[in-house]
Amino acid sequence: MEFSPPGTAFSDLAELQDVLGMTPGLLHAMLPYMSLYQTDDPDPALSSPLVCRALELVNAPGALHDGYQGSFPTAEIEAEAAGPGRAMIRRHGVFSLAGTDSPHPYSVMQFGGG
């Protein structure tokens, strides 16, 4: 992995372009709703309809991580296997790992190889 997060809060919203899986289109769509200074959930009375709907969905039954409040460490895994006739396969993945009490123990952030 060429980029690794510094382990600190973002200092500029432009840093979101370095987040794994962030596309220019997604960044452009979400920037109007992002803030470096918000410390808790947005106030629905002051939020756009889109943000209000997102707040409703995040705690809905079956939502990803279903309201799980734990920490989500990230793991990067590189695997290589050799086979007959000099066959070789490599895979690389980045995974977000949830706690054992989370309804979703992991999610794939990036996967590929060759």
Z-matrix of the N, CA and C atoms (Angstrom, degrees):
N
C 1 1.435
C 2 1.522 1 108.25
N 3 1.308 2 118.31 1 124.58
C 4 1.455 3 120.70 2 -177.53
C 5 1.523 4 112.09 3 -77.62
N 6 1.339 5 117.20 4 -34.52
C 7 1.466 6 120.94 5 -179.68
C 8 1.511 7 108.92 6 -108.08
N 9 1.292 8 116.41 7 140.15
C 10 1.453 9 121.22 8 175.64
C 11 1.516 10 107.45 9 -134.93
N 12 1.340 11 118.13 10 133.93
C 13 1.456 12 119.38 11 -177.67
C 14 1.525 13 111.65 12 -62.81
N 15 1.316 14 116.94 13 146.41
C 16 1.460 15 120.40 14 -176.48
C 17 1.525 16 113.86 15 -75.80
N 18 1.330 17 118.39 16 -8.74
C 19 1.455 18 120.58 17 -179.15
C 20 1.518 19 113.24 18 78.86
N 21 1.323 20 116.63 19 20.08
C 22 1.457 21 121.61 20 177.85
C 23 1.528 22 108.57 21 -129.62
N 24 1.318 23 115.77 22 169.11
C 25 1.464 24 120.70 23 178.06
C 26 1.534 25 109.89 24 -64.73
N 27 1.318 26 115.29 25 154.40
C 28 1.461 27 119.79 26 175.05
C 29 1.521 28 109.22 27 -63.28
N 30 1.324 29 116.67 28 143.15
C 31 1.457 30 120.25 29 175.28
C 32 1.526 31 110.81 30 -104.79
N 33 1.334 32 116.60 31 -11.50
C 34 1.465 33 122.22 32 -179.80
C 35 1.524 34 107.55 33 -153.78
N 36 1.321 35 117.37 34 137.86
C 37 1.463 36 120.34 35 -179.92
C 38 1.526 37 112.59 36 -61.64
N 39 1.319 38 117.89 37 -22.99
C 40 1.474 39 120.84 38 177.52
C 41 1.523 40 111.26 39 -62.11
N 42 1.332 41 118.11 40 -22.55
C 43 1.460 42 121.33 41 178.46
C 44 1.528 43 111.72 42 -64.16
N 45 1.324 44 117.41 43 -18.53
C 46 1.464 45 120.44 44 178.52
C 47 1.528 46 111.89 45 -61.58
N 48 1.334 47 117.62 46 -23.35
C 49 1.465 48 119.94 47 178.70
C 50 1.525 49 112.09 48 -66.16
N 51 1.331 50 117.67 49 -16.95
C 52 1.456 51 121.68 50 178.15
C 53 1.527 52 113.27 51 -89.05
N 54 1.331 53 116.97 52 -4.65
C 55 1.462 54 120.98 53 -179.70
C 56 1.524 55 108.96 54 -71.10
N 57 1.318 56 115.34 55 134.47
C 58 1.456 57 122.25 56 -179.77
C 59 1.525 58 110.55 57 -55.14
N 60 1.309 59 116.95 58 126.54
C 61 1.455 60 122.09 59 178.32
C 62 1.519 61 114.57 60 88.04
N 63 1.330 62 118.63 61 -4.87
C 64 1.460 63 121.55 62 -179.11
C 65 1.523 64 109.69 63 -76.00
N 66 1.326 65 115.88 64 121.97
C 67 1.460 66 120.58 65 176.72
C 68 1.530 67 108.53 66 -99.69
N 69 1.332 68 117.77 67 158.56
C 70 1.469 69 118.98 68 177.47
C 71 1.531 70 112.12 69 -58.74
N 72 1.337 71 117.39 70 -38.16
C 73 1.461 72 120.63 71 179.85
C 74 1.516 73 112.42 72 -65.11
N 75 1.334 74 116.52 73 -42.91
C 76 1.461 75 120.41 74 179.08
C 77 1.522 76 110.40 75 -65.69
N 78 1.318 77 116.59 76 -43.72
C 79 1.469 78 120.42 77 178.74
C 80 1.525 79 110.53 78 -60.22
N 81 1.319 80 117.30 79 -45.06
C 82 1.470 81 121.93 80 179.82
C 83 1.534 82 110.73 81 -61.12
N 84 1.340 83 116.45 82 -40.23
C 85 1.461 84 120.49 83 -178.13
C 86 1.526 85 112.59 84 -70.75
N 87 1.323 86 117.09 85 -33.60
C 88 1.460 87 118.73 86 -174.59
C 89 1.527 88 115.16 87 -94.12
N 90 1.336 89 118.48 88 -18.09
C 91 1.466 90 120.74 89 -176.69
C 92 1.533 91 114.24 90 -55.04
N 93 1.343 92 119.85 91 -39.43
C 94 1.471 93 117.84 92 180.00
C 95 1.528 94 113.83 93 -62.67
N 96 1.329 95 117.35 94 -15.99
C 97 1.460 96 121.57 95 -176.49
C 98 1.529 97 112.90 96 -107.13
N 99 1.313 98 117.30 97 5.95
C 100 1.467 99 122.29 98 -175.34
C 101 1.533 100 110.73 99 -103.28
N 102 1.332 101 114.82 100 151.77
C 103 1.458 102 121.22 101 176.17
C 104 1.516 103 109.29 102 -149.46
N 105 1.299 104 116.10 103 142.14
C 106 1.462 105 120.86 104 173.74
C 107 1.518 106 111.22 105 -84.04
N 108 1.314 107 117.29 106 -12.55
C 109 1.455 108 121.22 107 -168.68
C 110 1.525 109 113.79 108 -109.44
N 111 1.304 110 118.23 109 -6.42
C 112 1.463 111 122.09 110 178.77
C 113 1.523 112 108.56 111 -75.91
N 114 1.320 113 118.20 112 125.47
C 115 1.462 114 120.29 113 -176.93
C 116 1.521 115 113.68 114 -103.28
N 117 1.331 116 118.22 115 -12.49
C 118 1.459 117 120.03 116 175.82
C 119 1.530 118 108.78 117 -144.17
N 120 1.315 119 117.36 118 -170.31
C 121 1.457 120 120.51 119 -177.60
C 122 1.524 121 111.23 120 -60.08
N 123 1.332 122 116.80 121 147.49
C 124 1.468 123 119.79 122 177.41
C 125 1.529 124 110.98 123 -63.50
N 126 1.303 125 116.81 124 152.46
C 127 1.457 126 122.48 125 176.32
C 128 1.529 127 107.68 126 -80.09
N 129 1.340 128 118.55 127 116.53
C 130 1.472 129 120.32 128 -178.63
C 131 1.527 130 113.53 129 -57.17
N 132 1.324 131 117.17 130 -29.79
C 133 1.467 132 119.80 131 -179.91
C 134 1.521 133 112.16 132 -67.24
N 135 1.324 134 116.71 133 -22.05
C 136 1.466 135 121.11 134 -178.25
C 137 1.522 136 112.99 135 -110.30
N 138 1.339 137 116.82 136 4.40
C 139 1.468 138 121.00 137 -172.21
C 140 1.521 139 112.65 138 -102.08
N 141 1.327 140 114.01 139 158.04
C 142 1.468 141 120.52 140 176.49
C 143 1.530 142 109.30 141 -68.82
N 144 1.337 143 118.17 142 161.17
C 145 1.468 144 120.39 143 176.65
C 146 1.531 145 112.64 144 -57.41
N 147 1.313 146 117.78 145 -34.63
C 148 1.458 147 121.04 146 179.19
C 149 1.535 148 111.31 147 -64.38
N 150 1.313 149 116.95 148 -44.57
C 151 1.456 150 120.86 149 178.92
C 152 1.528 151 110.35 150 -66.97
N 153 1.315 152 117.69 151 -39.71
C 154 1.472 153 120.62 152 177.34
C 155 1.522 154 110.83 153 -60.74
N 156 1.323 155 117.15 154 -41.76
C 157 1.469 156 120.22 155 179.12
C 158 1.534 157 110.40 156 -66.25
N 159 1.313 158 117.73 157 -39.93
C 160 1.463 159 121.12 158 178.17
C 161 1.529 160 110.33 159 -62.42
N 162 1.337 161 117.21 160 -39.65
C 163 1.457 162 120.62 161 177.98
C 164 1.526 163 111.40 162 -64.02
N 165 1.328 164 116.76 163 -36.64
C 166 1.467 165 120.84 164 176.90
C 167 1.531 166 110.52 165 -66.08
N 168 1.330 167 116.44 166 -44.12
C 169 1.466 168 120.91 167 -175.19
C 170 1.522 169 113.81 168 -71.32
N 171 1.316 170 117.28 169 -33.43
C 172 1.463 171 119.66 170 -173.50
C 173 1.529 172 112.15 171 -62.85
N 174 1.318 173 117.53 172 -29.61
C 175 1.462 174 120.35 173 -179.71
C 176 1.522 175 113.06 174 -106.90
N 177 1.326 176 116.64 175 9.86
C 178 1.465 177 120.36 176 178.53
C 179 1.525 178 110.19 177 -70.44
N 180 1.348 179 117.21 178 147.32
C 181 1.472 180 119.20 179 176.52
C 182 1.537 181 110.28 180 -55.30
N 183 1.316 182 116.36 181 135.45
C 184 1.456 183 121.26 182 179.71
C 185 1.512 184 113.95 183 86.53
N 186 1.341 185 118.08 184 -2.18
C 187 1.463 186 120.74 185 178.34
C 188 1.528 187 109.30 186 -65.63
N 189 1.317 188 116.07 187 150.70
C 190 1.458 189 120.26 188 177.82
C 191 1.518 190 108.89 189 -54.18
N 192 1.309 191 116.55 190 128.44
C 193 1.457 192 125.52 191 -178.24
C 194 1.526 193 112.17 192 66.04
N 195 1.324 194 119.09 193 -0.95
C 196 1.466 195 125.68 194 168.30
C 197 1.531 196 113.88 195 36.31
N 198 1.325 197 116.63 196 50.32
C 199 1.451 198 120.76 197 178.18
C 200 1.513 199 114.28 198 78.11
N 201 1.324 200 117.73 199 10.02
C 202 1.468 201 121.73 200 -179.91
C 203 1.516 202 109.50 201 -60.16
N 204 1.315 203 117.10 202 129.85
C 205 1.459 204 121.56 203 -175.57
C 206 1.521 205 113.53 204 -104.89
N 207 1.305 206 118.88 205 7.84
C 208 1.460 207 121.80 206 -176.45
C 209 1.514 208 113.17 207 -77.16
N 210 1.307 209 115.09 208 -171.58
C 211 1.456 210 123.29 209 178.85
C 212 1.524 211 109.57 210 -93.20
N 213 1.298 212 117.29 211 146.76
C 214 1.456 213 121.70 212 -178.93
C 215 1.531 214 110.37 213 -120.84
N 216 1.323 215 117.05 214 84.95
C 217 1.465 216 118.87 215 178.29
C 218 1.530 217 110.60 216 -66.57
N 219 1.301 218 116.21 217 160.85
C 220 1.460 219 122.48 218 -179.31
C 221 1.523 220 108.89 219 -116.58
N 222 1.329 221 115.51 220 140.01
C 223 1.466 222 120.90 221 177.91
C 224 1.521 223 109.13 222 -125.21
N 225 1.316 224 115.79 223 137.76
C 226 1.465 225 122.21 224 174.66
C 227 1.519 226 106.98 225 -109.96
N 228 1.328 227 116.55 226 127.25
C 229 1.462 228 121.22 227 -176.71
C 230 1.521 229 109.50 228 -123.33
N 231 1.331 230 116.38 229 129.07
C 232 1.465 231 123.18 230 173.97
C 233 1.521 232 106.69 231 -115.96
N 234 1.331 233 116.68 232 129.26
C 235 1.465 234 120.34 233 179.43
C 236 1.519 235 108.84 234 -129.66
N 237 1.328 236 115.19 235 143.84
C 238 1.459 237 121.64 236 179.67
C 239 1.526 238 107.27 237 -139.45
N 240 1.324 239 115.80 238 133.73
C 241 1.468 240 120.21 239 178.83
C 242 1.525 241 108.83 240 -133.16
N 243 1.327 242 115.70 241 140.44
C 244 1.465 243 121.94 242 178.05
C 245 1.527 244 108.38 243 -109.35
N 246 1.312 245 115.16 244 142.30
C 247 1.453 246 120.39 245 178.96
C 248 1.513 247 111.18 246 -127.45
N 249 1.316 248 116.81 247 -173.01
C 250 1.462 249 120.69 248 -179.24
C 251 1.529 250 111.30 249 -64.48
N 252 1.296 251 115.52 250 153.39
C 253 1.473 252 120.39 251 176.81
C 254 1.510 253 113.50 252 65.30
N 255 1.302 254 117.34 253 32.84
C 256 1.466 255 122.75 254 178.63
C 257 1.526 256 113.26 255 65.40
N 258 1.334 257 116.19 256 20.42
C 259 1.466 258 119.66 257 176.41
C 260 1.526 259 109.04 258 -67.79
N 261 1.303 260 115.75 259 140.32
C 262 1.462 261 120.87 260 -178.07
C 263 1.528 262 107.56 261 -142.96
N 264 1.311 263 116.17 262 137.96
C 265 1.464 264 120.86 263 175.81
C 266 1.519 265 108.59 264 -133.91
N 267 1.313 266 115.59 265 140.01
C 268 1.467 267 121.85 266 178.50
C 269 1.526 268 108.36 267 -128.74
N 270 1.299 269 115.62 268 141.42
C 271 1.460 270 121.46 269 176.08
C 272 1.524 271 108.58 270 -135.70
N 273 1.314 272 114.52 271 147.36
C 274 1.456 273 121.88 272 -179.88
C 275 1.521 274 107.03 273 -133.95
N 276 1.324 275 116.55 274 132.87
C 277 1.456 276 119.75 275 178.11
C 278 1.512 277 111.49 276 -143.09
N 279 1.325 278 115.06 277 151.38
C 280 1.454 279 122.13 278 173.56
C 281 1.522 280 105.98 279 -124.85
N 282 1.326 281 115.86 280 128.30
C 283 1.445 282 121.71 281 -173.15
C 284 1.520 283 110.78 282 -129.70
N 285 1.320 284 116.47 283 140.43
C 286 1.455 285 122.21 284 172.57
C 287 1.523 286 106.12 285 -94.26
N 288 1.318 287 116.32 286 123.98
C 289 1.458 288 121.41 287 -176.27
C 290 1.520 289 110.39 288 -105.02
N 291 1.317 290 116.83 289 126.11
C 292 1.463 291 121.53 290 177.49
C 293 1.517 292 109.35 291 -95.21
N 294 1.305 293 116.75 292 171.49
C 295 1.453 294 121.41 293 177.06
C 296 1.519 295 111.23 294 -70.12
N 297 1.309 296 116.42 295 164.37
C 298 1.462 297 121.13 296 -177.42
C 299 1.523 298 112.07 297 -65.65
N 300 1.327 299 117.71 298 -21.32
C 301 1.458 300 120.04 299 178.89
C 302 1.531 301 112.99 300 -91.03
N 303 1.330 302 117.45 301 1.39
C 304 1.458 303 121.26 302 178.02
C 305 1.522 304 110.13 303 -77.61
N 306 1.332 305 118.19 304 145.42
C 307 1.467 306 120.07 305 177.69
C 308 1.529 307 113.09 306 -69.15
N 309 1.318 308 117.80 307 -16.88
C 310 1.464 309 122.48 308 178.44
C 311 1.534 310 107.17 309 -126.76
N 312 1.354 311 118.90 310 101.42
C 313 1.459 312 119.79 311 -172.92
C 314 1.527 313 115.61 312 -68.25
N 315 1.328 314 117.38 313 -20.60
C 316 1.463 315 119.40 314 177.76
C 317 1.523 316 109.40 315 -158.43
N 318 1.331 317 115.95 316 161.66
C 319 1.463 318 121.49 317 169.71
C 320 1.521 319 108.02 318 -138.17
N 321 1.324 320 116.16 319 147.06
C 322 1.455 321 122.37 320 -178.45
C 323 1.523 322 108.11 321 -87.37
N 324 1.324 323 116.29 322 121.19
C 325 1.451 324 121.71 323 178.11
C 326 1.527 325 110.78 324 -94.06
N 327 1.325 326 116.82 325 -34.68
C 328 1.454 327 121.68 326 179.75
C 329 1.529 328 107.28 327 -157.43
N 330 1.331 329 116.09 328 139.43
C 331 1.460 330 119.59 329 177.18
C 332 1.512 331 108.64 330 -149.87
N 333 1.308 332 117.77 331 136.57
C 334 1.456 333 121.26 332 178.61
C 335 1.507 334 110.70 333 -176.80
N 336 1.286 335 115.47 334 -174.18
C 337 1.455 336 119.70 335 178.70
C 338 1.510 337 111.01 336 163.20
N 339 1.282 338 114.15 337 -166.88
C 340 1.460 339 117.93 338 -179.49
C 341 1.486 340 112.01 339 -174.68
